[in-house]
Amino acid sequence: MQAAHGPDKATKGMGTKCRDSAAMPLSTDCHAKQHRVGWISFAAAYLPGDPLVICAAYWRAWPGRVAWERANGS
């Protein structure tokens, strides 16, 4: 599994990744496919909804989120 950083334009700059809360786990193959086809095409073909909504659900469900946010000032 790899962290696939979603299409979060609010926190992503040129050559940078978006915030960790806008990431979802994808297999190595799916992550590579997402990079090849782009988020819009990948989401349309493989996801059951908006990628950022899915990322937010994973972030809220992550058991280590509160400790991570405390340690990183989020």
Backbone as JSON, one array per atom type, in Angstrom:
{
  "sequence": "MQAAHGPDKATKGMGTKCRDSAAMPLSTDCHAKQHRVGWISFAAAYLPGDPLVICAAYWRAWPGRVAWERANGS",
  "N": [[0.84, -1.18, 0.0], [0.4, 2.25, -0.69], [0.58, 5.76, 0.0], [-1.59, 7.73, -1.65], [-1.67, 10.88, -2.65], [-4.29, 13.05, -2.82], [-6.24, 15.07, -5.19], [-5.85, 17.86, -4.2], [-6.1, 21.01, -4.56], [-5.91, 23.21, -2.92], [-3.79, 22.95, -1.13], [-1.61, 22.07, -2.53], [1.33, 22.62, -4.3], [3.37, 23.46, -7.15], [5.26, 20.69, -7.94], [5.04, 19.63, -5.4], [3.54, 17.68, -2.73], [0.15, 17.3, -1.63], [-1.51, 18.05, 1.49], [-1.3, 15.59, 4.16], [-3.77, 14.74, 5.08], [-5.29, 14.62, 2.87], [-4.98, 12.23, 1.51], [-5.09, 8.85, 0.32], [-5.03, 5.28, 0.86], [-3.58, 3.28, -1.62], [-3.0, 0.44, -3.69], [0.25, -0.51, -4.93], [0.16, -0.88, -7.72], [-2.3, 0.38, -8.39], [-1.74, 2.98, -7.54], [0.3, 3.69, -9.28], [-1.16, 3.61, -11.67], [-2.99, 5.66, -11.19], [-1.27, 7.86, -11.28], [-0.48, 7.7, -13.95], [-2.88, 8.11, -15.45], [-4.09, 10.28, -14.27], [-5.95, 12.09, -11.7], [-8.71, 12.7, -12.24], [-9.58, 10.94, -14.33], [-8.87, 8.49, -13.13], [-10.44, 8.48, -10.78], [-13.03, 8.53, -11.89], [-13.13, 6.05, -13.11], [-12.51, 4.16, -11.09], [-13.21, 4.85, -8.41], [-15.76, 5.19, -5.86], [-16.81, 7.72, -5.56], [-16.21, 11.22, -4.8], [-12.79, 11.92, -4.72], [-11.55, 13.52, -2.68], [-13.42, 13.51, -0.62], [-13.39, 10.83, 0.03], [-10.72, 10.61, 0.86], [-10.82, 12.28, 3.13], [-12.5, 10.76, 4.78], [-10.89, 8.5, 5.26], [-8.84, 9.81, 6.68], [-10.17, 10.77, 8.99], [-10.84, 8.31, 10.13], [-8.41, 7.16, 10.79], [-6.54, 5.74, 13.33], [-4.22, 6.92, 14.44], [-4.41, 9.61, 14.0], [-5.05, 11.82, 15.8], [-2.81, 11.99, 17.53], [-0.85, 12.46, 15.6], [-1.69, 14.94, 14.58], [-1.39, 16.54, 16.87], [1.39, 16.4, 17.21], [2.28, 17.62, 14.9], [1.22, 20.14, 14.79], [-1.31, 20.58, 13.71]],
  "CA": [[0.0, 0.0, 0.0], [1.1, 3.53, -0.76], [-0.27, 6.94, 0.2], [-1.86, 8.48, -2.88], [-2.11, 12.21, -2.27], [-5.4, 13.42, -3.68], [-6.22, 16.29, -6.01], [-6.18, 18.97, -3.31], [-5.47, 22.22, -5.1], [-5.75, 24.22, -1.87], [-2.52, 22.83, -0.41], [-0.57, 21.49, -3.38], [2.02, 23.54, -5.18], [4.14, 22.82, -8.22], [6.3, 19.79, -7.48], [4.85, 19.26, -4.0], [2.38, 16.86, -2.42], [-0.84, 17.98, -0.8], [-1.47, 17.67, 2.92], [-1.49, 14.17, 4.42], [-5.19, 14.44, 5.29], [-5.91, 14.47, 1.54], [-4.35, 11.06, 0.9], [-5.78, 7.58, 0.55], [-4.17, 4.15, 0.55], [-3.8, 2.56, -2.88], [-1.96, -0.55, -3.97], [1.32, 0.02, -5.78], [-0.33, -0.85, -9.11], [-3.33, 1.42, -8.52], [-1.1, 4.29, -7.4], [0.98, 3.96, -10.56], [-2.2, 3.89, -12.66], [-3.51, 7.0, -10.88], [-0.3, 8.83, -11.8], [-0.49, 7.65, -15.42], [-4.11, 8.63, -16.08], [-4.55, 11.49, -13.58], [-7.0, 11.87, -10.71], [-10.07, 12.75, -12.78], [-9.85, 9.68, -15.02], [-8.78, 7.39, -12.17], [-11.62, 8.52, -9.92], [-14.21, 8.17, -12.67], [-13.1, 4.62, -13.43], [-12.25, 3.24, -9.99], [-13.65, 5.26, -7.08], [-17.21, 5.31, -5.74], [-17.21, 9.09, -5.27], [-15.22, 12.29, -4.83], [-11.56, 11.49, -4.05], [-11.26, 14.27, -1.45], [-14.35, 13.02, 0.4], [-12.85, 9.52, 0.43], [-9.5, 10.89, 1.64], [-11.22, 12.82, 4.43], [-13.02, 9.65, 5.58], [-9.73, 7.75, 5.74], [-8.13, 10.63, 7.67], [-10.94, 10.76, 10.24], [-10.85, 6.95, 10.68], [-7.06, 6.72, 11.14], [-6.36, 5.77, 14.78], [-3.1, 7.75, 14.84], [-4.62, 10.99, 13.54], [-5.0, 12.83, 16.87], [-1.41, 12.13, 17.95], [-0.12, 13.07, 14.48], [-2.05, 16.35, 14.52], [-0.74, 17.22, 18.0], [2.84, 16.48, 16.97], [2.56, 18.44, 13.72], [0.59, 21.45, 14.9], [-2.5, 20.7, 12.84]],
  "C": [[0.89, 1.24, 0.0], [0.1, 4.66, -0.54], [-0.39, 7.67, -1.14], [-2.44, 9.83, -2.47], [-3.1, 12.73, -3.3], [-5.25, 14.75, -4.39], [-6.63, 17.52, -5.21], [-5.46, 20.23, -3.74], [-5.19, 23.27, -4.04], [-4.39, 24.15, -1.19], [-1.39, 22.26, -1.26], [0.02, 22.58, -4.27], [2.78, 22.77, -6.23], [5.25, 21.96, -7.62], [6.2, 19.4, -6.02], [3.63, 18.36, -3.86], [1.41, 17.68, -1.58], [-0.7, 17.5, 0.64], [-1.79, 16.18, 3.08], [-2.96, 13.81, 4.61], [-5.94, 14.31, 3.97], [-5.22, 13.32, 0.79], [-5.2, 9.83, 1.19], [-4.83, 6.44, 0.22], [-4.57, 3.51, -0.78], [-2.69, 1.51, -3.0], [-0.91, 0.11, -4.87], [0.86, 0.14, -7.22], [-1.36, 0.25, -9.32], [-2.72, 2.82, -8.42], [-0.38, 4.67, -8.69], [-0.03, 4.31, -11.64], [-2.77, 5.29, -12.44], [-2.56, 8.07, -11.4], [-0.3, 8.86, -13.32], [-1.7, 8.34, -16.03], [-4.6, 9.93, -15.46], [-5.75, 11.2, -12.68], [-8.4, 11.83, -11.32], [-10.44, 11.44, -13.45], [-9.83, 8.5, -14.06], [-10.03, 7.34, -11.3], [-12.87, 8.08, -10.66], [-14.28, 6.66, -12.91], [-13.1, 3.71, -12.2], [-12.79, 3.62, -8.62], [-15.16, 5.45, -7.04], [-17.69, 6.73, -5.43], [-16.05, 10.05, -5.38], [-13.95, 11.85, -4.08], [-11.27, 12.23, -2.74], [-12.2, 13.88, -0.32], [-13.86, 11.68, 0.93], [-11.6, 9.71, 1.29], [-9.85, 11.39, 3.03], [-11.76, 11.72, 5.34], [-11.88, 8.78, 6.11], [-9.01, 8.51, 6.84], [-8.85, 10.59, 9.01], [-10.89, 9.39, 10.92], [-9.48, 6.48, 11.17], [-6.85, 6.84, 12.65], [-5.22, 6.68, 15.25], [-3.26, 9.23, 14.53], [-4.44, 12.03, 14.65], [-3.56, 13.06, 17.32], [-0.6, 12.81, 16.85], [-0.41, 14.57, 14.43], [-1.42, 17.14, 15.66], [0.74, 17.44, 17.73], [3.2, 17.42, 15.83], [1.85, 19.78, 13.7], [-0.61, 21.65, 14.01], [-3.75, 20.89, 13.67]]
}
